[in-house]
Amino acid sequence: MHDPHIWFDVALWAEILPFITDELIAYDIEHMDAYADNSIKYQKELLELDSWVLSR
């Protein structure tokens, strides 16, 4: 069963981030590199935040 409350789960945001990035790139191919680079950085931040939250 999927949790519809994605905004409460940092790990879920990290998981769907590649799909969001793909959609942004499809809409604005001219800035593909920026979207890809920022996605990688943001996903790392989200996973670090998730680890921190779980440790609390």
N, C-alpha and C positions, 0 to 999 in steps of 0.2 A: 504494500500500500504506500502511495506517495503522500508526503506531507505537503499540503497546499500552502503552508505558511513559510515559504522559502525565505522570506525576509528575516526570519528568526534563526536561520541556520547558515553560518558563514561557510561551512564546508559545501553546502548545496550551491551557494553563489560561485564558489571556486569551480565546482563541477560544471555549471552551465556557462561559465564565462567564455569558453571557446565557441559555443554556439552564438552567443551575443556578438562576439568578435567577427565571426563569419558573416553575420547579417550586416554589421556595420561596413565591413569591407565590400560586400555585394552592393551596398547602397552608395559607397564612396570609395571606389577603387583607387582613386588618386592618392589617398592617404593610407593605403594598405599597410605600409611599413610602420607607420606611427601606431595604428591600431594593434598590429601584431606585437610590437615592442611593449606597448603599454599593457597589453593583455598579459603578457608573460610576467611583467613586474607586478601587476596588480594581483595575479593569481598567487604569486609567492607571498605577497603581503596577507592575502586572505588566509592562506594555509598557516602562516605564522600566527595570525590572530586566532584562528581556530584552535591551534595548539595551546595558546595562552589561555583561552576561554576554558578549554577542557581541563587544564591544570588547576583552575580555580575551583 
